[in-house]
Amino acid sequence: MNNFSKLGLKKDILNVLSKLKLTRTFEVQEKIVPLIIKGKNIVFTSRTGSGKTLAYTLGFLGKINKKLGIQMIVLVPTRELCIQVKKEIENICEPLDIRVGALYGGREISGDYKTTQRKNHILIGTPGRLIQHVNEKTIKVGDVRYLVYDESDQMFDNGFYDECTYMKQRVSKDAQLILASATITDKVSRFADSEIGEFEFINVGLQIPKNITQEIRRYKIIEKNNALVKLFKEKRFKRAIVFCNTKAKTEGIAEFLKNKFIVSRALNSNLEQETRQNYLNLFKDGKIKVLVATDVASRGLHIENVDIVVNYDVPTRPEFYIHRIGRTGRGDKAGYSITFICPEDEERFELINDIYSLNLLE
């Protein structure tokens, strides 16, 4: 890792980074920031927790004109990620007097009034809600010269492909485009080729870092609940995430664990936004030990010190495996993941193993 001073950043930005005790760069920042400063369109992959939000933010901060309105938009696929990214970007921007706003679905649009009436330089939002405001002319995006698609593979999987294309049409014609994700899917490649055109493609680091231990355990379906309890009794942990493929299963397993005196909650899209955020905050504070989640929680959420990730179900798509286990082993910290495999899961897991050449304990 190098020092931020070598990336071509302005002095006032370096001073803020120093005050925040951010002095050493990660690989993604070393590779991405200088290219953004040069004005390049970039499509890049970087594993979860590698510092990509800071990378795409730092590259454009020096170009912000405080006299103008919205100049940078970051599109994200979920409400939780929108809230998180806003906090992370705001952390850097507040000392620079650069204003950051957020607009996301799941709440009454009247609740956006404070954001839309305020002069923001950077806006983070989910595609549907942002487009609603653009079409209702409550925000103006014609001067936006920097458009980021964060966690783009999930965004397109969530059905936002057309919305992302539309946002590109509404911002400045010469806007700089950044597409960031942990994995590249067919939809991501198609969007990059058709909508971005000329760009630099950069694959940063390993998709699965060496600091995450990956273990598999084989069970029959009927054995998995008791195996989960036994696992949590044999391994000491403060925070664990258990991933399931269905919402109903998350609720059943969370209830089962609570009956075994393991403090747990289900996290899925059936919950109200306020409840989901409350559970995440309690989990971060260590007041909930286990989150039992669908893949809604596997993408982009920054939760420090998750000791272990358990794939109760083998994920339905290979790239989901990468995002799930990326909840542990953030940065350079040691992480641990365990996948439960039933006989009917063997073929699906072998596909994941073939694609990513997993280094497995068994």
Summary of the structure (lengths in Angstrom):
residues: 362
radius of gyration: 20.6
end to end distance: 33.4
largest distance: 62.8
contacts: 1213
relative contact order: 0.13
helix: 44%
strand: 19%
